[in-house]
Amino acid sequence: MSHLSIANVWINSLLRTFHKLGVNVDAIVAGLPGFEEGPLHHRGRLDLISARQLWHNAANMSQDSLLGARIGQLQDYRSIGVLAPLLWHSPSVGLALKHVATFQTLISENGVFKYEVDSVESGKSARLYCRYEETPAALPANAQQILSVTAGTIQYIRDLFDQQATVRQMVVPDGLASTRRALSELLQLPVATSTEGFGFGLEITDIDRPIAGCDDNLYQLSLDYATRLLSAKQKGSEQLFRIRGYIANHGLAQTGLAPCAAALGLHPRNLQRQLAEQGTSFRQLKEEVLKDVILRELNQQTPLEKISDKLGYSESSAFYRAFRSLFGLSPSQLSKHDYLGPRSNLER
């Protein structure tokens, strides 16, 4: 299994859960890359902005203020891939939490948990605060997306470490204040609000105490496997970063595969093969860069004519066609969407 397979297992499990909750999956994935074989079967690489578009679409269609929490509770444990046996056989709760922070990007690039130790009491009882740190991008994550990850992580901790780890509190942004009571009832957990975003508090008894029943051989095999997958993903991500940089600095819409390959010292076929191994193509990467630039410029109130010129389109009609192809919406339709600007409707 590759890191792409792990990410796709997660995405497809997520989509099945949306379907169970009555969300129109065909509509939320319309126009996004990788769903050519059907809305419940993603293949290849789903870039960060497309993944966030998916969640924005789902939240807008559902109108359920607890959608993310319901998704997090219903997600299949097997959907976290190699993290499942790694967490199950981790020698201690402390190591398990470190592995979540280290290997979470194998599943999703949306963000990571950062663990802060609040206090350590006598008898090695520790209080930790786990804060979710969103990956910066031109399109902010929808609140329901982060809520799903936070609620899902709380559920995993309860299932795996209920004898040693107690989740004391969940923290959500101030914009979700009106959902506190319903969220607390759903998760059976006190919920507080904060200006610092999502997180949760843990109390762990003997954080480094060995967990009975763990298989050390399976743990080491899982750790070695996860480490290799993460290394391969990081190596591939570095190459994608270089290619995206070339596209951004060489004419955007006008640049092509051949000159990019030459700049990287590769034959075009070799570059195509490398991109295929990462589940993408030069065309898809170019579309990712275009979407990123357009969103950033729109958030800065840049006129469409100037954006078109910056992207290298000689005719406005070509820009408008490309715009609709990238977003599935016209510029006027997108301007009314919460893709733009700061998150103003977190409760949707």
Disulfide bonds with the S-S distance in Angstrom:
none
